[in-house]
Amino acid sequence: MVSLKESDLRLFIDSVRRYFEVTSKVTPEITSAFLGVGALEGHEYNGIVKFSGPLTGQVTVSLPMRAVRELLLIQHETRLTEANLLDAVGEIANTLAGNARRNLGRDLDISVPTAVRGAHIAAERARSHPYVITFRWNTYPGMVCVDLAPGA
Protein backbone atom coordinates (compact mmCIF):
# COMPACT_ATOMS: atom_id res chain seq x y z
CA MET A 1 0.00 0.00 0.00
CA VAL A 2 1.29 3.43 -0.96
CA SER A 3 1.05 6.27 1.53
CA LEU A 4 2.07 9.90 1.22
CA LYS A 5 5.29 10.82 2.94
CA GLU A 6 6.47 14.25 4.02
CA SER A 7 8.70 14.40 0.94
CA ASP A 8 5.66 13.75 -1.27
CA LEU A 9 3.81 16.65 0.31
CA ARG A 10 6.88 18.80 -0.13
CA LEU A 11 6.68 18.16 -3.88
CA PHE A 12 3.25 19.82 -3.91
CA ILE A 13 4.66 22.86 -2.11
CA ASP A 14 7.60 23.00 -4.54
CA SER A 15 5.23 22.56 -7.48
CA VAL A 16 3.08 25.51 -6.35
CA ARG A 17 6.17 27.68 -6.06
CA ARG A 18 7.51 26.60 -9.42
CA TYR A 19 4.19 27.10 -11.23
CA PHE A 20 3.83 30.72 -10.11
CA GLU A 21 7.54 31.53 -10.55
CA VAL A 22 7.51 30.26 -14.14
CA THR A 23 4.12 31.72 -15.05
CA SER A 24 4.42 35.12 -13.40
CA LYS A 25 8.03 35.55 -12.23
CA VAL A 26 6.59 36.12 -8.72
CA THR A 27 7.37 33.51 -6.06
CA PRO A 28 4.39 32.73 -3.83
CA GLU A 29 4.80 32.77 -0.07
CA ILE A 30 3.71 29.50 1.52
CA THR A 31 1.71 30.70 4.53
CA SER A 32 0.77 27.37 6.11
CA ALA A 33 0.53 23.62 5.66
CA PHE A 34 -1.82 21.68 7.91
CA LEU A 35 -4.28 18.81 8.20
CA GLY A 36 -7.75 20.07 7.32
CA VAL A 37 -10.67 19.33 9.62
CA GLY A 38 -14.36 19.77 9.00
CA ALA A 39 -15.59 21.73 6.02
CA LEU A 40 -12.87 23.52 4.09
CA GLU A 41 -13.54 26.99 2.76
CA GLY A 42 -11.73 27.72 -0.44
CA HIS A 43 -12.00 30.55 -2.93
CA GLU A 44 -14.27 31.28 -5.89
CA TYR A 45 -12.46 29.21 -8.53
CA ASN A 46 -11.47 25.59 -7.98
CA GLY A 47 -9.58 23.25 -10.29
CA ILE A 48 -9.84 19.57 -9.41
CA VAL A 49 -7.91 16.55 -10.63
CA LYS A 50 -8.90 13.08 -9.43
CA PHE A 51 -6.36 10.32 -8.84
CA SER A 52 -6.78 6.55 -9.02
CA GLY A 53 -4.45 3.58 -8.76
CA PRO A 54 -1.98 3.23 -5.89
CA LEU A 55 -3.41 6.51 -4.52
CA THR A 56 -7.02 7.63 -4.79
CA GLY A 57 -8.63 10.96 -4.12
CA GLN A 58 -8.11 14.39 -5.57
CA VAL A 59 -6.04 17.54 -5.58
CA THR A 60 -7.88 20.84 -5.60
CA VAL A 61 -6.42 24.25 -6.41
CA SER A 62 -8.51 27.13 -5.08
CA LEU A 63 -8.02 30.79 -6.04
CA PRO A 64 -10.02 34.01 -5.88
CA MET A 65 -11.33 35.40 -9.16
CA ARG A 66 -8.94 38.36 -9.16
CA ALA A 67 -5.91 36.06 -8.93
CA VAL A 68 -7.09 33.93 -11.86
CA ARG A 69 -7.82 37.07 -13.91
CA GLU A 70 -4.33 38.41 -13.22
CA LEU A 71 -2.74 35.10 -14.22
CA LEU A 72 -4.63 35.20 -17.52
CA LEU A 73 -3.54 38.79 -18.17
CA ILE A 74 0.09 37.87 -17.44
CA GLN A 75 -0.26 35.17 -20.10
CA HIS A 76 -1.60 37.81 -22.53
CA GLU A 77 -5.14 36.43 -22.49
CA THR A 78 -7.54 39.35 -22.76
CA ARG A 79 -10.79 37.36 -22.90
CA LEU A 80 -11.56 37.13 -19.21
CA THR A 81 -14.73 35.12 -19.60
CA GLU A 82 -16.09 32.73 -17.01
CA ALA A 83 -15.10 29.81 -19.24
CA ASN A 84 -11.51 31.06 -19.54
CA LEU A 85 -11.26 31.63 -15.78
CA LEU A 86 -12.47 28.09 -15.12
CA ASP A 87 -10.13 26.66 -17.77
CA ALA A 88 -7.19 28.49 -16.20
CA VAL A 89 -7.74 27.17 -12.68
CA GLY A 90 -8.30 23.67 -14.11
CA GLU A 91 -4.99 23.88 -15.95
CA ILE A 92 -3.18 24.90 -12.77
CA ALA A 93 -4.59 21.81 -11.03
CA ASN A 94 -3.60 19.70 -14.04
CA THR A 95 -0.03 21.01 -13.92
CA LEU A 96 0.31 20.24 -10.20
CA ALA A 97 -1.21 16.78 -10.69
CA GLY A 98 1.14 16.06 -13.59
CA ASN A 99 4.14 17.03 -11.47
CA ALA A 100 2.87 14.78 -8.68
CA ARG A 101 2.38 11.86 -11.06
CA ARG A 102 5.93 12.22 -12.34
CA ASN A 103 7.22 11.93 -8.77
CA LEU A 104 4.71 9.50 -7.28
CA GLY A 105 4.84 6.95 -10.10
CA ARG A 106 3.50 6.11 -13.52
CA ASP A 107 0.93 3.68 -12.09
CA LEU A 108 -0.97 6.67 -10.79
CA ASP A 109 -3.82 7.69 -13.08
CA ILE A 110 -5.04 11.28 -13.19
CA SER A 111 -8.29 12.57 -14.63
CA VAL A 112 -8.88 15.42 -16.99
CA PRO A 113 -9.22 18.51 -14.77
CA THR A 114 -12.61 19.84 -13.83
CA ALA A 115 -13.25 23.34 -12.61
CA VAL A 116 -16.07 24.67 -10.47
CA ARG A 117 -17.04 27.97 -9.02
CA GLY A 118 -17.82 28.16 -5.31
CA ALA A 119 -15.96 28.41 -2.04
CA HIS A 120 -16.72 24.94 -0.65
CA ILE A 121 -14.10 22.28 -1.24
CA ALA A 122 -15.67 18.88 -2.03
CA ALA A 123 -17.30 17.22 0.96
CA GLU A 124 -16.53 13.68 -0.22
CA ARG A 125 -13.03 12.82 0.83
CA ALA A 126 -10.45 10.11 0.55
CA ARG A 127 -9.01 11.16 3.94
CA SER A 128 -10.79 12.48 6.98
CA HIS A 129 -8.06 15.11 7.31
CA PRO A 130 -6.65 16.16 3.91
CA TYR A 131 -3.41 18.09 3.62
CA VAL A 132 -3.97 21.80 3.03
CA ILE A 133 -1.33 24.20 1.72
CA THR A 134 -2.13 27.90 1.82
CA PHE A 135 -0.11 30.53 0.02
CA ARG A 136 -0.08 34.17 -1.00
CA TRP A 137 0.80 35.11 -4.55
CA ASN A 138 1.05 38.74 -5.63
CA THR A 139 -1.21 39.84 -2.71
CA TYR A 140 -3.80 37.11 -3.42
CA PRO A 141 -4.50 34.13 -1.15
CA GLY A 142 -4.59 30.63 -2.58
CA MET A 143 -4.99 27.07 -1.40
CA VAL A 144 -4.12 23.57 -2.54
CA CYS A 145 -5.94 20.66 -0.91
CA VAL A 146 -4.14 17.32 -1.27
CA ASP A 147 -6.69 14.61 -0.48
CA LEU A 148 -4.96 11.36 -1.42
CA ALA A 149 -5.08 8.03 0.36
CA PRO A 150 -3.83 4.52 -0.47
CA GLY A 151 -5.91 2.95 -3.25
CA ALA A 152 -7.78 -0.32 -3.10
RODO-2510 file (C-alpha; in nm, 4 decimals, decimal comma):
residues 152
     n   res          X          Y          Z
     1     m     0,0000     0,0000     0,0000
     2     v     0,1290     0,3432    -0,0955
     3     s     0,1046     0,6265     0,1529
     4     l     0,2068     0,9904     0,1218
     5     k     0,5292     1,0821     0,2940
     6     e     0,6471     1,4246     0,4023
     7     s     0,8701     1,4401     0,0938
     8     d     0,5657     1,3751    -0,1273
     9     l     0,3805     1,6650     0,0313
    10     r     0,6879     1,8798    -0,0127
    11     l     0,6684     1,8161    -0,3877
    12     f     0,3251     1,9824    -0,3915
    13     i     0,4658     2,2865    -0,2112
    14     d     0,7596     2,3001    -0,4539
    15     s     0,5233     2,2564    -0,7476
    16     v     0,3078     2,5508    -0,6354
    17     r     0,6169     2,7681    -0,6061
    18     r     0,7512     2,6599    -0,9424
    19     y     0,4189     2,7099    -1,1226
    20     f     0,3835     3,0720    -1,0107
    21     e     0,7540     3,1525    -1,0548
    22     v     0,7512     3,0261    -1,4139
    23     t     0,4121     3,1725    -1,5047
    24     s     0,4423     3,5125    -1,3396
    25     k     0,8033     3,5550    -1,2232
    26     v     0,6585     3,6116    -0,8717
    27     t     0,7368     3,3509    -0,6062
    28     p     0,4394     3,2734    -0,3831
    29     e     0,4804     3,2771    -0,0070
    30     i     0,3710     2,9498     0,1523
    31     t     0,1712     3,0698     0,4530
    32     s     0,0771     2,7365     0,6114
    33     a     0,0531     2,3619     0,5659
    34     f    -0,1815     2,1676     0,7906
    35     l    -0,4283     1,8814     0,8201
    36     g    -0,7748     2,0070     0,7323
    37     v    -1,0667     1,9334     0,9624
    38     g    -1,4358     1,9767     0,9002
    39     a    -1,5595     2,1733     0,6024
    40     l    -1,2872     2,3522     0,4092
    41     e    -1,3539     2,6991     0,2760
    42     g    -1,1727     2,7717    -0,0439
    43     h    -1,1998     3,0551    -0,2928
    44     e    -1,4266     3,1280    -0,5892
    45     y    -1,2460     2,9205    -0,8526
    46     n    -1,1467     2,5593    -0,7980
    47     g    -0,9576     2,3252    -1,0291
    48     i    -0,9844     1,9568    -0,9412
    49     v    -0,7910     1,6546    -1,0632
    50     k    -0,8901     1,3081    -0,9426
    51     f    -0,6355     1,0318    -0,8842
    52     s    -0,6782     0,6549    -0,9018
    53     g    -0,4448     0,3581    -0,8761
    54     p    -0,1978     0,3234    -0,5888
    55     l    -0,3411     0,6509    -0,4515
    56     t    -0,7023     0,7631    -0,4794
    57     g    -0,8631     1,0964    -0,4123
    58     q    -0,8114     1,4391    -0,5568
    59     v    -0,6035     1,7536    -0,5583
    60     t    -0,7883     2,0844    -0,5603
    61     v    -0,6417     2,4254    -0,6406
    62     s    -0,8513     2,7127    -0,5082
    63     l    -0,8018     3,0793    -0,6037
    64     p    -1,0022     3,4015    -0,5876
    65     m    -1,1330     3,5402    -0,9163
    66     r    -0,8938     3,8360    -0,9156
    67     a    -0,5905     3,6056    -0,8933
    68     v    -0,7090     3,3934    -1,1858
    69     r    -0,7821     3,7075    -1,3910
    70     e    -0,4329     3,8413    -1,3216
    71     l    -0,2735     3,5104    -1,4223
    72     l    -0,4629     3,5204    -1,7520
    73     l    -0,3537     3,8794    -1,8169
    74     i     0,0092     3,7874    -1,7444
    75     q    -0,0263     3,5167    -2,0104
    76     h    -0,1598     3,7810    -2,2534
    77     e    -0,5139     3,6430    -2,2487
    78     t    -0,7545     3,9345    -2,2755
    79     r    -1,0787     3,7359    -2,2903
    80     l    -1,1565     3,7134    -1,9212
    81     t    -1,4735     3,5116    -1,9603
    82     e    -1,6095     3,2726    -1,7007
    83     a    -1,5102     2,9812    -1,9243
    84     n    -1,1507     3,1059    -1,9538
    85     l    -1,1258     3,1631    -1,5783
    86     l    -1,2473     2,8089    -1,5116
    87     d    -1,0133     2,6661    -1,7765
    88     a    -0,7189     2,8493    -1,6195
    89     v    -0,7741     2,7165    -1,2680
    90     g    -0,8298     2,3673    -1,4108
    91     e    -0,4991     2,3882    -1,5955
    92     i    -0,3178     2,4902    -1,2767
    93     a    -0,4593     2,1810    -1,1033
    94     n    -0,3599     1,9699    -1,4038
    95     t    -0,0029     2,1008    -1,3916
    96     l     0,0307     2,0243    -1,0197
    97     a    -0,1208     1,6776    -1,0687
    98     g     0,1140     1,6057    -1,3593
    99     n     0,4138     1,7029    -1,1474
   100     a     0,2874     1,4783    -0,8683
   101     r     0,2381     1,1860    -1,1059
   102     r     0,5933     1,2219    -1,2342
   103     n     0,7220     1,1933    -0,8771
   104     l     0,4706     0,9495    -0,7280
   105     g     0,4839     0,6949    -1,0102
   106     r     0,3502     0,6114    -1,3520
   107     d     0,0929     0,3678    -1,2086
   108     l    -0,0970     0,6675    -1,0788
   109     d    -0,3822     0,7689    -1,3079
   110     i    -0,5039     1,1276    -1,3189
   111     s    -0,8289     1,2569    -1,4629
   112     v    -0,8885     1,5420    -1,6985
   113     p    -0,9215     1,8515    -1,4774
   114     t    -1,2609     1,9840    -1,3834
   115     a    -1,3250     2,3341    -1,2608
   116     v    -1,6067     2,4669    -1,0471
   117     r    -1,7038     2,7968    -0,9019
   118     g    -1,7825     2,8160    -0,5310
   119     a    -1,5961     2,8405    -0,2044
   120     h    -1,6722     2,4937    -0,0646
   121     i    -1,4103     2,2279    -0,1240
   122     a    -1,5666     1,8878    -0,2028
   123     a    -1,7299     1,7225     0,0955
   124     e    -1,6532     1,3676    -0,0220
   125     r    -1,3029     1,2824     0,0830
   126     a    -1,0445     1,0106     0,0551
   127     r    -0,9007     1,1158     0,3935
   128     s    -1,0794     1,2478     0,6985
   129     h    -0,8062     1,5108     0,7309
   130     p    -0,6646     1,6165     0,3912
   131     y    -0,3415     1,8094     0,3617
   132     v    -0,3966     2,1801     0,3030
   133     i    -0,1331     2,4196     0,1721
   134     t    -0,2129     2,7897     0,1821
   135     f    -0,0115     3,0527     0,0020
   136     r    -0,0078     3,4165    -0,0996
   137     w     0,0803     3,5105    -0,4554
   138     n     0,1049     3,8736    -0,5630
   139     t    -0,1212     3,9841    -0,2712
   140     y    -0,3799     3,7106    -0,3419
   141     p    -0,4499     3,4130    -0,1147
   142     g    -0,4593     3,0631    -0,2577
   143     m    -0,4990     2,7074    -0,1398
   144     v    -0,4115     2,3570    -0,2537
   145     c    -0,5941     2,0659    -0,0908
   146     v    -0,4143     1,7318    -0,1273
   147     d    -0,6694     1,4612    -0,0482
   148     l    -0,4959     1,1359    -0,1421
   149     a    -0,5083     0,8028     0,0358
   150     p    -0,3827     0,4516    -0,0473
   151     g    -0,5915     0,2951    -0,3247
   152     a    -0,7783    -0,0324    -0,3099
***
